[in-house]
Amino acid sequence: MGVKLKKHKGVWYIFINHNGKRKAKSVGSRQAGEKVKREIEARMALGDLRLLDDRIPPTLDEYSARWVKDYAKVECKANTWESYERNLRLYILPALGKFRLPDITRPMIKAFLAEKVAEEKHARNTIRLMIAPLRAILNHAIEDDLIDRNPALRIGRFYRIPFEARKPTALTPQESQCFLDAAQKSYPDYYPLFLCALRAGLRQGELLGLKWGDFQFGESVSDQNRFILVQRNLQAGRLISTKGHKRRRVDLSRELRKVLLETRDSKLLVAFQRGSDLGNELVFHDARGRPLHRDAVSRKFKGTLAKAGLREIRFHDMRHTFGSQLLQNGASLVYVRDQMGHSSIRITADTYGHLIPSGNVSAIDSLDSVTSPQHSATQAQPRPRCQKRRSRQVIQNIGGPGGVRTLDLMTASHARSQLRHRPASDGAFFAIQSCNTSPVPMSTAPLPLPPTTLSHVRSSSPLGPGTPGS
């Protein structure tokens, strides 16, 4: 293996020799050639031999067509790969389709995004969806050893255009009832569908994909074991898995149970005459038994809003109505998350957190109860005091144990013996009573000692004769 830099006819070239294969490429100046030479040597040392590949890399237009056919249509849902194909056809390929994959650079993609932002025709989410298929295609090109890096990765920070996030719109309970009354009067065939949207909070595709076998009605109205098993989604006339590929149980209200049972009973005879299994039939379908089209549902929905005299909202806002009314009725965030099928409780809190009860000025007023003084009907009582009365006899810090001012243990023992055998009338100490009882009066005068004891104490004191003994 060898990489050499040579000048030929005034032009600098890189010559690569590896296992009998030779390749040359012009590099311009000597300084640029030295830099390219070092990069090629490093890549070849790591086993990257794509520079020696004589295959011509495909253009983005050619490679994207194979990617959609061999990967997107196989691995992705129908609405996902259709969105990829549409964004490639309308935006990406007209701008970058003629370039070969190694020639697509990050500055080219940034210039494309800047142009779309300058047009001011597309929302931020639309621009994000434009780049999604390009990023996925370039990731597959890396796996096919056509490029070594993806220039479309983490490109989102370059199109941060200002926008106002769409806030969920919900109907009030009174507006919901007005809407249902108008639907029952004007479009009775769609009344069960609209009631199910308001009482179960299902997405439109989940509603249109319901089958009778997905319902557990319970034995009676009082039976708590009644629910809907949401396990499929209707997209572009095809039944696919739900969002996130997860099944969930949604509790069935009494009113919705009653309406759906009446609808089911009216179809039992028809299913029996056809010899079909009603449990495997769609709940909401057209006159021919085919799935309802979203456009037909949208027309009836807007017509019902007009009949009820309500403002124009989206069909998806009935799902927001379900979540908001649950929270306002005291349901927990965890319960609402499970009923609506959110992947995280953060989505539930961010979308409906402002609707949680007590999230208003009354919560601020409750703080005053902590800082305001409290007034009690019972007056504060003095705290019981437990103390011991001390004798007013001064006890010096000198002398022997027991408070006798002498270091002679024999003399001190004699003095204590005199105190124990002296009659009570001589002013001996009374016992100290227990806590919270009236103390027994004690003598305030010092305890008198016999003259012989006093003279002996004075003579034995280290302070010498003539010093007072007490």
ABEGO torsion letter per residue (X at the ends): XBBBBBBBGGBBBBBBBBGGBBBBBBAEBAAAAAAAAAAAAAAAAAGBAAAABABBBBBAAAAAAAAAAAAAAAABBAAAAAAAAAAAAAAAAAAAAABBAAABBAAAAAAAAAAAAAAGABBAAAAAAAAAAAAAAAAAAAAAGABABBAABGAAAAABBBBBBBBBBBBBAAAAAAAAAAAAAABAAAAAAAAAAAAAGBBAAAAAABBAAABBAEABAABABBBBBBABBBBGGBBBBBBGGBBBBBBBBAAAAAAAAAAAAAAAAAAAAAGBBAAABBABBBAAGBBBBAAAAAAAAAAAAAAAGBBBBBAAAAAAAAAAAAAAAGBBAAAAAAAAGBABAAAAAAAAAAABBGBBAAAAAAAAAAABBBBBABBBBBBBBBBBBBBABBBBABEBBGGBBBABAAAAAAAAAAAAABBAAAGBBBBBBBBGBBBBBBBABBBBBBAAAAAAAAAABAAEBGBBAX
